[in-house]
Amino acid sequence: MRTIVTGIAVATALALVAFLVAGAYRQPAPLTDAENGSAGQVCTMEAKMCPDGSYVGRTGPNCEFAECPATTTPASESGTVKARIGQKVMVGNISITPIAVVDDSRCPRDVQCIWAGTVHLRAALGSGLGSSEMTFELGTAITTEAESITLSEVAPAKSSGTDISPSEYVFTFSVEKR
């Protein structure tokens, strides 16, 4: 009888050890996008050093590195410059620094709209007379003492069901002498 009880105790102990070992090596199922709180791909936390010494991370649906900020452009008196949120660009003695998208009501490219919509962008303008914050409207010129500045293009194009993050926007400004 003692042998049977000892055998049952040993078998139970072995089964318990096997259960615990199997549980320790079991891989959990990967989280779905809804479970981990994301709506798409999660980018790695790598950083790229830019020529100006700053760093940019990966962004967007393809996890590509964001563009490095260009602090200045050639100092021509007129021209076209591109900038991102927080990036200062220069044309002559005019500096433009986009601060925030106030609203983006452009018609998504995959939708037929009766109105094209527009973008309003808050930006800091600097010149020889000082600096101020202005709100640009896509296609509408703002005039300074000697220049006309137009927010002429906003990229990327909108797509229905997809939000554009602030770091993805690229703004094109046209600057002309008056």
N, CA, C and O atoms as a DFTB+ gen file, in Angstrom:
712 C
 N C O
     1  1       0.823      -1.187       0.000
     2  2       0.000       0.000       0.000
     3  2       0.870       1.255       0.000
     4  3       0.612       2.214      -0.727
     5  1       1.923       1.220       0.850
     6  2       2.816       2.368       0.917
     7  2       3.461       2.603      -0.446
     8  3       3.680       3.759      -0.808
     9  1       3.767       1.589      -1.199
    10  2       4.366       1.705      -2.524
    11  2       3.401       2.380      -3.490
    12  3       3.823       3.192      -4.313
    13  1       2.130       2.062      -3.405
    14  2       1.123       2.673      -4.293
    15  2       0.987       4.162      -3.973
    16  3       0.944       4.990      -4.883
    17  1       0.921       4.501      -2.702
    18  2       0.792       5.904      -2.296
    19  2       2.039       6.670      -2.711
    20  3       1.929       7.791      -3.208
    21  1       3.208       6.102      -2.522
    22  2       4.448       6.757      -2.926
    23  2       4.473       6.921      -4.436
    24  3       4.882       7.973      -4.928
    25  1       4.053       5.921      -5.178
    26  2       4.009       6.013      -6.651
    27  2       3.058       7.095      -7.119
    28  3       3.373       7.838      -8.048
    29  1       1.890       7.196      -6.484
    30  2       0.909       8.239      -6.850
    31  2       1.481       9.612      -6.522
    32  3       1.320      10.547      -7.306
    33  1       2.149       9.753      -5.374
    34  2       2.745      11.037      -4.987
    35  2       3.843      11.439      -5.960
    36  3       3.936      12.606      -6.341
    37  1       4.678      10.482      -6.367
    38  2       5.756      10.783      -7.323
    39  2       5.165      11.151      -8.682
    40  3       5.631      12.095      -9.319
    41  1       4.153      10.423      -9.130
    42  2       3.508      10.705     -10.424
    43  2       2.855      12.085     -10.395
    44  3       2.942      12.832     -11.370
    45  1       2.205      12.425      -9.291
    46  2       1.563      13.741      -9.162
    47  2       2.622      14.855      -9.167
    48  3       2.435      15.893      -9.801
    49  1       3.719      14.631      -8.464
    50  2       4.786      15.633      -8.427
    51  2       5.393      15.821      -9.814
    52  3       5.662      16.952     -10.218
    53  1       5.610      14.738     -10.544
    54  2       6.159      14.833     -11.906
    55  2       5.190      15.559     -12.838
    56  3       5.610      16.373     -13.660
    57  1       3.914      15.269     -12.712
    58  2       2.914      15.941     -13.544
    59  2       2.892      17.445     -13.251
    60  3       2.796      18.266     -14.164
    61  1       2.983      17.788     -11.964
    62  2       2.988      19.203     -11.575
    63  2       4.233      19.906     -12.121
    64  3       4.132      21.021     -12.632
    65  1       5.393      19.276     -12.022
    66  2       6.626      19.866     -12.559
    67  2       6.515      20.024     -14.076
    68  3       6.899      21.064     -14.612
    69  1       6.004      19.023     -14.769
    70  2       5.839      19.102     -16.227
    71  2       4.885      20.235     -16.598
    72  3       5.135      20.953     -17.566
    73  1       3.810      20.406     -15.853
    74  2       2.851      21.481     -16.120
    75  2       3.509      22.851     -15.928
    76  3       3.327      23.747     -16.753
    77  1       4.262      23.013     -14.856
    78  2       4.916      24.297     -14.590
    79  2       5.993      24.605     -15.633
    80  3       6.114      25.748     -16.075
    81  1       6.770      23.603     -16.026
    82  2       7.808      23.815     -17.035
    83  2       7.175      24.161     -18.375
    84  3       7.658      25.067     -19.055
    85  1       6.130      23.486     -18.772
    86  2       5.456      23.772     -20.051
    87  2       4.879      25.180     -20.042
    88  3       4.927      25.874     -21.057
    89  1       4.335      25.609     -18.908
    90  2       3.773      26.959     -18.808
    91  2       4.841      28.030     -18.890
    92  3       4.586      29.117     -19.409
    93  1       6.039      27.743     -18.385
    94  2       7.123      28.721     -18.408
    95  2       7.649      28.951     -19.812
    96  3       8.149      30.037     -20.106
    97  1       7.553      27.963     -20.685
    98  2       8.080      28.092     -22.041
    99  2       7.007      28.398     -23.071
   100  3       7.317      28.499     -24.258
   101  1       5.783      28.546     -22.666
   102  2       4.708      28.835     -23.611
   103  2       4.805      30.287     -24.065
   104  3       4.918      31.189     -23.234
   105  1       4.763      30.522     -25.374
   106  2       4.820      31.872     -25.928
   107  2       3.417      32.473     -25.918
   108  3       2.466      31.824     -26.353
   109  1       3.276      33.704     -25.427
   110  2       1.955      34.330     -25.478
   111  2       1.616      34.717     -26.925
   112  3       2.500      34.990     -27.737
   113  1       0.345      34.731     -27.213
   114  2      -0.099      35.130     -28.554
   115  2       0.199      36.609     -28.746
   116  3       0.055      37.390     -27.805
   117  1       0.622      37.022     -29.973
   118  2       0.889      38.451     -30.184
   119  2      -0.384      39.267     -30.010
   120  3      -1.485      38.804     -30.305
   121  1      -0.211      40.477     -29.531
   122  2      -1.352      41.371     -29.350
   123  2      -1.855      41.853     -30.698
   124  3      -1.076      42.087     -31.622
   125  1      -3.157      41.998     -30.796
   126  2      -3.716      42.604     -31.999
   127  2      -3.521      44.108     -31.911
   128  3      -3.186      44.633     -30.849
   129  1      -3.734      44.818     -33.045
   130  2      -3.600      46.277     -33.033
   131  2      -4.544      46.899     -32.013
   132  3      -4.180      47.857     -31.330
   133  1      -5.759      46.357     -31.905
   134  2      -6.729      46.915     -30.971
   135  2      -6.280      46.703     -29.531
   136  3      -6.485      47.572     -28.684
   137  1      -5.653      45.525     -29.241
   138  2      -5.220      45.234     -27.882
   139  2      -4.030      46.085     -27.450
   140  3      -3.939      46.475     -26.286
   141  1      -3.110      46.380     -28.385
   142  2      -1.942      47.164     -27.970
   143  2      -2.158      48.657     -28.142
   144  3      -1.236      49.439     -27.906
   145  1      -3.352      49.073     -28.547
   146  2      -3.696      50.483     -28.597
   147  2      -3.213      51.217     -29.826
   148  3      -3.294      52.444     -29.871
   149  1      -2.712      50.509     -30.831
   150  2      -2.254      51.195     -32.037
   151  2      -3.214      50.914     -33.173
   152  3      -3.969      49.942     -33.150
   153  1      -3.170      51.780     -34.160
   154  2      -4.025      51.615     -35.324
   155  2      -3.238      51.071     -36.499
   156  3      -3.793      50.957     -37.592
   157  1      -1.994      50.736     -36.327
   158  2      -1.181      50.262     -37.435
   159  2       0.152      49.763     -36.940
   160  3       0.273      49.298     -35.807
   161  1       1.152      49.860     -37.792
   162  2       2.474      49.359     -37.480
   163  2       3.153      50.213     -36.416
   164  3       3.009      51.435     -36.399
   165  1       3.888      49.560     -35.538
   166  2       4.649      50.256     -34.505
   167  2       6.091      50.370     -34.996
   168  3       6.707      49.361     -35.339
   169  1       6.627      51.571     -35.031
   170  2       7.977      51.807     -35.528
   171  2       9.001      51.565     -34.421
   172  3       8.700      51.730     -33.239
   173  1      10.206      51.175     -34.813
   174  2      11.287      50.991     -33.852
   175  2      11.735      52.348     -33.327
   176  3      11.410      53.378     -33.917
   177  1      12.463      52.358     -32.250
   178  2      12.874      53.597     -31.588
   179  2      14.256      54.067     -32.043
   180  3      14.959      54.719     -31.271
   181  1      14.656      53.757     -33.252
   182  2      15.949      54.198     -33.754
   183  2      15.922      55.694     -34.036
   184  3      14.853      56.282     -34.203
   185  1      17.090      56.301     -34.089
   186  2      17.199      57.718     -34.410
   187  2      18.308      57.914     -35.434
   188  3      19.290      57.173     -35.463
   189  1      18.129      58.927     -36.269
   190  2      19.138      59.273     -37.266
   191  2      19.663      60.657     -36.930
   192  3      18.887      61.576     -36.664
   193  1      20.993      60.807     -36.941
   194  2      21.589      62.112     -36.657
   195  2      21.601      62.934     -37.939
   196  3      22.030      62.459     -38.991
   197  1      21.125      64.172     -37.840
   198  2      21.065      65.080     -38.981
   199  2      22.338      65.925     -39.043
   200  3      23.062      66.020     -38.052
   201  1      22.620      66.540     -40.200
   202  2      23.821      67.364     -40.329
   203  2      23.919      68.499     -39.316
   204  3      25.021      68.919     -38.962
   205  1      22.760      69.008     -38.839
   206  2      22.794      70.110     -37.871
   207  2      22.979      69.630     -36.431
   208  3      22.987      70.438     -35.502
   209  1      23.129      68.299     -36.244
   210  2      23.331      67.755     -34.909
   211  2      22.058      67.289     -34.230
   212  3      22.127      66.665     -33.171
   213  1      20.898      67.573     -34.803
   214  2      19.650      67.105     -34.214
   215  2      19.388      65.658     -34.652
   216  3      20.086      65.119     -35.511
   217  1      18.384      65.053     -34.054
   218  2      18.034      63.669     -34.365
   219  2      16.580      63.591     -34.800
   220  3      15.742      64.362     -34.331
   221  1      16.280      62.648     -35.707
   222  2      14.913      62.381     -36.117
   223  2      14.643      60.890     -35.953
   224  3      15.548      60.065     -36.079
   225  1      13.399      60.559     -35.673
   226  2      13.002      59.164     -35.505
   227  2      12.219      58.669     -36.702
   228  3      12.036      59.379     -37.691
   229  1      11.769      57.453     -36.590
   230  2      10.970      56.847     -37.659
   231  2       9.517      57.270     -37.486
   232  3       9.037      57.457     -36.368
   233  1       8.819      57.419     -38.627
   234  2       7.436      57.871     -38.585
   235  2       6.691      57.382     -39.816
   236  3       7.299      56.891     -40.768
   237  1       5.379      57.520     -39.790
   238  2       4.563      57.194     -40.950
   239  2       4.256      55.718     -41.071
   240  3       4.756      54.909     -40.290
   241  1       3.430      55.360     -42.053
   242  2       2.998      53.972     -42.198
   243  2       4.127      53.027     -42.599
   244  3       4.013      51.823     -42.370
   245  1       5.207      53.524     -43.186
   246  2       6.333      52.675     -43.597
   247  2       7.515      52.774     -42.654
   248  3       8.576      52.215     -42.931
   249  1       7.345      53.483     -41.532
   250  2       8.399      53.641     -40.516
   251  2       9.700      54.159     -41.109
   252  3      10.779      53.680     -40.762
   253  1       9.598      55.135     -42.004
   254  2      10.790      55.747     -42.579
   255  2      11.255      56.870     -41.660
   256  3      10.464      57.435     -40.904
   257  1      12.562      57.192     -41.733
   258  2      13.060      58.295     -40.929
   259  2      12.430      59.597     -41.410
   260  3      12.283      59.814     -42.613
   261  1      12.059      60.459     -40.471
   262  2      11.553      61.781     -40.813
   263  2      12.694      62.566     -41.472
   264  3      13.869      62.260     -41.269
   265  1      12.331      63.576     -42.259
   266  2      13.356      64.389     -42.914
   267  2      14.085      65.242     -41.883
   268  3      13.492      65.718     -40.914
   269  1      15.366      65.422     -42.109
   270  2      16.147      66.297     -41.234
   271  2      15.717      67.742     -41.449
   272  3      15.392      68.127     -42.572
   273  1      15.710      68.546     -40.395
   274  2      15.331      69.949     -40.561
   275  2      16.408      70.726     -41.314
   276  3      17.602      70.571     -41.060
   277  1      15.968      71.544     -42.224
   278  2      16.881      72.452     -42.920
   279  2      16.707      73.811     -42.260
   280  3      15.619      74.386     -42.302
   281  1      17.743      74.316     -41.665
   282  2      17.592      75.555     -40.902
   283  2      17.558      76.780     -41.795
   284  3      16.933      77.778     -41.438
   285  1      18.208      76.731     -42.936
   286  2      18.155      77.880     -43.833
   287  2      18.117      77.404     -45.274
   288  3      18.460      76.263     -45.584
   289  1      17.697      78.295     -46.131
   290  2      17.733      78.064     -47.570
   291  2      18.624      79.144     -48.155
   292  3      18.962      80.101     -47.458
   293  1      19.013      79.017     -49.413
   294  2      19.821      80.091     -49.994
   295  2      19.133      81.444     -49.812
   296  3      17.913      81.555     -49.934
   297  1      19.928      82.458     -49.521
   298  2      19.381      83.777     -49.196
   299  2      19.024      84.569     -50.444
   300  3      19.569      85.647     -50.681
   301  1      18.112      84.034     -51.235
   302  2      17.627      84.804     -52.377
   303  2      16.510      85.708     -51.881
   304  3      15.945      85.473     -50.812
   305  1      16.198      86.713     -52.631
   306  2      15.156      87.660     -52.225
   307  2      13.755      87.123     -52.501
   308  3      12.796      87.537     -51.851
   309  1      13.628      86.213     -53.450
   310  2      12.354      85.586     -53.782
   311  2      12.613      84.098     -53.952
   312  3      13.752      83.676     -54.152
   313  1      11.562      83.316     -53.872
   314  2      11.734      81.892     -54.094
   315  2      10.687      81.070     -53.393
   316  3       9.728      81.588     -52.821
   317  1      10.895      79.782     -53.453
   318  2       9.995      78.809     -52.854
   319  2      10.786      77.996     -51.842
   320  3      11.892      77.540     -52.131
   321  1      10.222      77.817     -50.666
   322  2      10.865      77.024     -49.623
   323  2       9.862      76.029     -49.051
   324  3       8.651      76.247     -49.082
   325  1      10.397      74.939     -48.532
   326  2       9.566      73.919     -47.888
   327  2       9.985      73.806     -46.442
   328  3      11.169      73.893     -46.117
   329  1       8.996      73.610     -45.566
   330  2       9.279      73.503     -44.132
   331  2       8.288      72.560     -43.478
   332  3       7.182      72.343     -43.973
   333  1       8.710      72.010     -42.364
   334  2       7.862      71.165     -41.515
   335  2       7.543      71.925     -40.229
   336  3       8.102      72.993     -39.979
   337  1       6.658      71.378     -39.428
   338  2       6.326      71.979     -38.136
   339  2       7.619      72.129     -37.326
   340  3       8.376      71.171     -37.172
   341  1       7.864      73.339     -36.811
   342  2       9.032      73.612     -35.985
   343  2      10.312      73.875     -36.749
   344  3      11.346      74.134     -36.133
   345  1      10.279      73.817     -38.067
   346  2      11.481      74.004     -38.885
   347  2      11.517      75.429     -39.428
   348  3      10.580      75.861     -40.099
   349  1      12.589      76.157     -39.144
   350  2      12.743      77.540     -39.589
   351  2      13.432      77.557     -40.949
   352  3      14.478      76.934     -41.127
   353  1      12.842      78.272     -41.911
   354  2      13.446      78.447     -43.229
   355  2      13.576      79.934     -43.514
   356  3      12.842      80.754     -42.963
   357  1      14.518      80.267     -44.382
   358  2      14.795      81.673     -44.689
   359  2      14.705      81.916     -46.190
   360  3      15.106      81.073     -46.992
   361  1      14.177      83.071     -46.556
   362  2      14.241      83.602     -47.918
   363  2      14.593      85.071     -47.753
   364  3      13.795      85.859     -47.246
   365  1      15.800      85.432     -48.185
   366  2      16.261      86.799     -47.945
   367  2      16.314      87.038     -46.453
   368  3      16.904      86.249     -45.715
   369  1      15.691      88.146     -45.993
   370  2      15.690      88.429     -44.559
   371  2      14.393      87.980     -43.881
   372  3      14.133      88.352     -42.736
   373  1      13.582      87.189     -44.577
   374  2      12.322      86.683     -44.037
   375  2      12.544      85.268     -43.495
   376  3      13.073      84.407     -44.198
   377  1      12.142      85.034     -42.254
   378  2      12.161      83.675     -41.705
   379  2      10.721      83.216     -41.516
   380  3       9.854      83.994     -41.118
   381  1      10.480      81.947     -41.806
   382  2       9.158      81.342     -41.649
   383  2       9.342      80.070     -40.839
   384  3      10.165      79.222     -41.184
   385  1       8.573      79.935     -39.756
   386  2       8.619      78.736     -38.927
   387  2       7.191      78.244     -38.697
   388  3       6.467      78.838     -37.899
   389  1       6.766      77.169     -39.377
   390  2       5.431      76.614     -39.105
   391  2       5.329      76.162     -37.654
   392  3       6.239      75.516     -37.135
   393  1       4.219      76.503     -37.000
   394  2       4.023      76.159     -35.590
   395  2       2.996      75.040     -35.434
   396  3       3.261      74.047     -34.756
   397  1       1.820      75.194     -36.059
   398  2       0.768      74.186     -35.888
   399  2      -0.263      74.304     -37.003
   400  3      -0.530      75.392     -37.514
   401  1      -0.831      73.170     -37.365
   402  2      -1.956      73.157     -38.300
   403  2      -3.194      73.512     -37.486
   404  3      -3.559      72.802     -36.549
   405  1      -3.832      74.614     -37.852
   406  2      -5.045      75.042     -37.163
   407  2      -6.205      74.155     -37.602
   408  3      -6.962      73.658     -36.769
   409  1      -6.341      73.958     -38.905
   410  2      -7.319      73.012     -39.436
   411  2      -6.914      72.592     -40.843
   412  3      -6.237      73.331     -41.557
   413  1      -7.333      71.413     -41.219
   414  2      -7.066      70.861     -42.546
   415  2      -8.378      70.285     -43.060
   416  3      -8.738      69.150     -42.748
   417  1      -9.082      71.080     -43.850
   418  2     -10.389      70.661     -44.365
   419  2     -10.324      70.276     -45.841
   420  3     -11.346      70.263     -46.527
   421  1      -9.114      69.960     -46.333
   422  2      -8.983      69.578     -47.734
   423  2      -9.783      68.327     -48.016
   424  3      -9.940      67.467     -47.150
   425  1     -10.288      68.231     -49.234
   426  2     -11.047      67.069     -49.668
   427  2     -10.087      65.890     -49.828
   428  3      -9.077      66.024     -50.519
   429  1     -10.371      64.740     -49.212
   430  2      -9.500      63.577     -49.406
   431  2      -9.430      63.187     -50.880
   432  3     -10.411      63.324     -51.612
   433  1      -8.268      62.703     -51.309
   434  2      -8.055      62.388     -52.723
   435  2      -8.924      61.236     -53.206
   436  3      -9.148      61.107     -54.410
   437  1      -9.425      60.389     -52.296
   438  2     -10.245      59.261     -52.708
   439  2     -11.744      59.512     -52.498
   440  3     -12.531      58.568     -52.428
   441  1     -12.132      60.794     -52.399
   442  2     -13.518      61.185     -52.194
   443  2     -13.866      62.275     -53.201
   444  3     -13.026      63.116     -53.522
   445  1     -15.091      62.263     -53.697
   446  2     -15.533      63.335     -54.593
   447  2     -16.262      64.373     -53.749
   448  3     -17.293      64.075     -53.146
   449  1     -15.729      65.591     -53.708
   450  2     -16.277      66.663     -52.879
   451  2     -16.811      67.786     -53.761
   452  3     -16.417      67.925     -54.919
   453  1     -17.708      68.581     -53.196
   454  2     -18.192      69.754     -53.930
   455  2     -17.381      70.990     -53.562
   456  3     -17.547      72.041     -54.181
   457  1     -16.514      70.882     -52.570
   458  2     -15.654      71.981     -52.141
   459  2     -14.271      71.414     -51.887
   460  3     -14.138      70.377     -51.237
   461  1     -13.239      72.077     -52.388
   462  2     -11.875      71.562     -52.277
   463  2     -11.335      71.632     -50.854
   464  3     -10.442      70.864     -50.498
   465  1     -11.856      72.534     -50.039
   466  2     -11.359      72.694     -48.680
   467  2     -10.079      73.510     -48.645
   468  3      -9.613      73.989     -49.679
   469  1      -9.513      73.669     -47.463
   470  2      -8.316      74.478     -47.310
   471  2      -7.532      74.028     -46.080
   472  3      -7.958      73.132     -45.351
   473  1      -6.404      74.651     -45.865
   474  2      -5.571      74.420     -44.679
   475  2      -5.281      75.771     -44.063
   476  3      -4.973      76.730     -44.772
   477  1      -5.378      75.851     -42.752
   478  2      -4.957      77.034     -42.012
   479  2      -3.767      76.615     -41.154
   480  3      -3.821      75.631     -40.416
   481  1      -2.693      77.393     -41.273
   482  2      -1.441      77.081     -40.593
   483  2      -0.978      78.281     -39.788
   484  3      -0.886      79.388     -40.320
   485  1      -0.683      78.071     -38.498
   486  2      -0.098      79.124     -37.667
   487  2       1.406      79.041     -37.832
   488  3       1.994      77.969     -37.684
   489  1       2.035      80.177     -38.139
   490  2       3.479      80.205     -38.359
   491  2       4.050      81.504     -37.802
   492  3       3.368      82.526     -37.724
   493  1       5.318      81.431     -37.419
   494  2       6.040      82.622     -36.962
   495  2       6.759      83.215     -38.165
   496  3       7.455      82.508     -38.893
   497  1       6.585      84.518     -38.367
   498  2       7.277      85.248     -39.432
   499  2       8.252      86.210     -38.783
   500  3       7.916      86.916     -37.832
   501  1       9.453      86.227     -39.309
   502  2      10.446      87.162     -38.815
   503  2      11.016      87.956     -39.976
   504  3      11.189      87.431     -41.076
   505  1      11.306      89.225     -39.724
   506  2      11.913      90.084     -40.752
   507  2      12.726      91.152     -40.037
   508  3      12.898      91.114     -38.819
   509  1      13.217      92.098     -40.812
   510  2      13.997      93.187     -40.245
   511  2      13.221      94.024     -39.248
   512  3      13.826      94.687     -38.405
   513  1      11.896      94.011     -39.321
   514  2      11.070      94.818     -38.423
   515  2      10.601      94.064     -37.185
   516  3       9.875      94.624     -36.365
   517  1      11.003      92.805     -37.036
   518  2      10.590      92.029     -35.862
   519  2       9.947      90.722     -36.271
   520  3      10.079      90.273     -37.409
   521  1       9.246      90.115     -35.317
   522  2       8.584      88.845     -35.604
   523  2       7.167      88.853     -35.061
   524  3       6.840      89.593     -34.134
   525  1       6.337      88.014     -35.657
   526  2       4.952      87.885     -35.222
   527  2       4.423      86.534     -35.674
   528  3       4.997      85.884     -36.547
   529  1       3.317      86.125     -35.061
   530  2       2.635      84.904     -35.487
   531  2       1.511      85.286     -36.425
   532  3       0.762      86.232     -36.181
   533  1       1.411      84.521     -37.515
   534  2       0.376      84.759     -38.519
   535  2      -0.331      83.439     -38.786
   536  3       0.225      82.367     -38.548
   537  1      -1.568      83.524     -39.284
   538  2      -2.281      82.328     -39.724
   539  2      -2.372      82.375     -41.235
   540  3      -3.006      83.267     -41.800
   541  1      -1.739      81.413     -41.889
   542  2      -1.762      81.298     -43.339
   543  2      -2.946      80.453     -43.766
   544  3      -3.313      79.490     -43.093
   545  1      -3.536      80.821     -44.887
   546  2      -4.559      79.995     -45.528
   547  2      -3.993      79.554     -46.865
   548  3      -3.413      80.360     -47.593
   549  1      -4.158      78.286     -47.190
   550  2      -3.638      77.732     -48.433
   551  2      -4.089      78.581     -49.623
   552  3      -5.285      78.778     -49.837
   553  1      -3.120      79.079     -50.392
   554  2      -3.402      79.850     -51.599
   555  2      -3.640      81.329     -51.396
   556  3      -3.844      82.049     -52.373
   557  1      -3.622      81.809     -50.161
   558  2      -3.878      83.221     -49.879
   559  2      -2.590      83.891     -49.412
   560  3      -1.926      83.401     -48.499
   561  1      -2.239      85.019     -50.044
   562  2      -0.986      85.717     -49.732
   563  2      -1.109      86.543     -48.454
   564  3      -2.167      87.090     -48.141
   565  1      -0.004      86.614     -47.735
   566  2       0.169      87.526     -46.597
   567  2       1.288      88.472     -47.003
   568  3       2.322      88.033     -47.507
   569  1       1.087      89.764     -46.786
   570  2       2.103      90.728     -47.213
   571  2       2.833      91.304     -46.003
   572  3       2.244      91.556     -44.951
   573  1       4.126      91.503     -46.191
   574  2       4.943      92.186     -45.197
   575  2       5.297      93.543     -45.794
   576  3       4.714      93.953     -46.798
   577  1       6.255      94.245     -45.175
   578  2       6.647      95.559     -45.679
   579  2       7.204      95.490     -47.098
   580  3       7.094      96.464     -47.843
   581  1       7.803      94.354     -47.492
   582  2       8.425      94.296     -48.816
   583  2       8.168      92.996     -49.579
   584  3       8.586      92.865     -50.729
   585  1       7.476      92.022     -48.944
   586  2       7.272      90.727     -49.591
   587  2       5.813      90.302     -49.547
   588  3       5.007      90.795     -48.758
   589  1       5.521      89.366     -50.431
   590  2       4.233      88.680     -50.438
   591  2       4.543      87.205     -50.215
   592  3       5.302      86.608     -50.978
   593  1       3.959      86.614     -49.172
   594  2       4.249      85.232     -48.805
   595  2       2.953      84.430     -48.916
   596  3       1.931      84.797     -48.337
   597  1       3.012      83.329     -49.670
   598  2       1.836      82.501     -49.893
   599  2       2.126      81.068     -49.481
   600  3       3.156      80.511     -49.859
   601  1       1.233      80.471     -48.713
   602  2       1.279      79.033     -48.459
   603  2       0.720      78.397     -49.728
   604  3      -0.495      78.343     -49.918
   605  1       1.617      77.911     -50.603
   606  2       1.197      77.484     -51.932
   607  2       0.881      75.999     -52.053
   608  3       0.171      75.592     -52.973
   609  1       1.400      75.186     -51.136
   610  2       1.144      73.749     -51.233
   611  2       1.288      73.112     -49.864
   612  3       2.109      73.540     -49.052
   613  1       0.478      72.079     -49.611
   614  2       0.564      71.309     -48.373
   615  2       0.579      69.831     -48.748
   616  3      -0.287      69.367     -49.490
   617  1       1.551      69.101     -48.240
   618  2       1.639      67.665     -48.495
   619  2       1.721      66.962     -47.138
   620  3       2.163      67.574     -46.165
   621  1       1.325      65.742     -47.050
   622  2       0.768      64.889     -48.087
   623  2      -0.705      65.192     -48.326
   624  3      -1.352      65.880     -47.536
   625  1      -1.214      64.670     -49.422
   626  2      -2.637      64.810     -49.713
   627  2      -3.423      64.018     -48.672
   628  3      -2.946      63.007     -48.156
   629  1      -4.626      64.486     -48.372
   630  2      -5.466      63.768     -47.416
   631  2      -6.048      62.521     -48.072
   632  3      -6.241      62.472     -49.287
   633  1      -6.322      61.523     -47.252
   634  2      -6.956      60.294     -47.692
   635  2      -8.019      59.956     -46.661
   636  3      -7.772      60.091     -45.463
   637  1      -9.190      59.522     -47.093
   638  2     -10.270      59.258     -46.142
   639  2      -9.876      58.130     -45.199
   640  3      -9.248      57.151     -45.602
   641  1     -10.253      58.284     -43.950
   642  2      -9.982      57.272     -42.944
   643  2      -8.558      57.275     -42.409
   644  3      -8.213      56.427     -41.587
   645  1      -7.723      58.210     -42.856
   646  2      -6.333      58.269     -42.407
   647  2      -6.047      59.662     -41.880
   648  3      -6.308      60.656     -42.557
   649  1      -5.507      59.732     -40.666
   650  2      -5.107      61.016     -40.102
   651  2      -3.655      61.303     -40.473
   652  3      -2.837      60.389     -40.578
   653  1      -3.350      62.573     -40.668
   654  2      -1.975      62.995     -40.943
   655  2      -1.388      63.500     -39.642
   656  3      -1.955      64.385     -39.001
   657  1      -0.252      62.941     -39.248
   658  2       0.378      63.407     -38.006
   659  2       1.098      64.723     -38.304
   660  3       1.530      64.944     -39.436
   661  1       1.234      65.595     -37.306
   662  2       1.912      66.878     -37.537
   663  2       3.310      66.726     -38.131
   664  3       3.730      67.568     -38.925
   665  1       4.031      65.678     -37.767
   666  2       5.398      65.502     -38.282
   667  2       5.429      65.111     -39.758
   668  3       6.483      65.195     -40.389
   669  1       4.301      64.687     -40.321
   670  2       4.264      64.276     -41.723
   671  2       4.024      65.456     -42.684
   672  3       4.337      65.362     -43.871
   673  1       3.476      66.550     -42.175
   674  2       3.163      67.688     -43.045
   675  2       4.423      68.338     -43.606
   676  3       5.424      68.483     -42.905
   677  1       4.359      68.729     -44.885
   678  2       5.399      69.534     -45.528
   679  2       4.676      70.714     -46.170
   680  3       3.762      70.528     -46.973
   681  1       5.090      71.929     -45.813
   682  2       4.451      73.145     -46.294
   683  2       5.360      73.841     -47.293
   684  3       6.555      73.992     -47.041
   685  1       4.810      74.266     -48.424
   686  2       5.573      74.996     -49.432
   687  2       5.108      76.448     -49.400
   688  3       3.918      76.741     -49.515
   689  1       6.074      77.346     -49.240
   690  2       5.797      78.785     -49.221
   691  2       6.450      79.422     -50.445
   692  3       7.585      79.103     -50.796
   693  1       5.714      80.325     -51.085
   694  2       6.250      81.112     -52.186
   695  2       6.431      82.536     -51.676
   696  3       5.499      83.134     -51.137
   697  1       7.625      83.073     -51.849
   698  2       7.956      84.419     -51.379
   699  2       8.343      85.262     -52.575
   700  3       9.229      84.894     -53.345
   701  1       7.671      86.402     -52.728
   702  2       7.966      87.314     -53.849
   703  2       8.167      88.720     -53.310
   704  3       7.489      89.150     -52.377
   705  1       9.122      89.434     -53.921
   706  2       9.300      90.859     -53.602
   707  2       8.094      91.627     -54.129
   708  3       7.558      91.308     -55.190
   709  1       7.672      92.647     -53.374
   710  2       6.542      93.486     -53.837
   711  2       7.087      94.688     -54.547
   712  3       6.319      95.527     -55.018
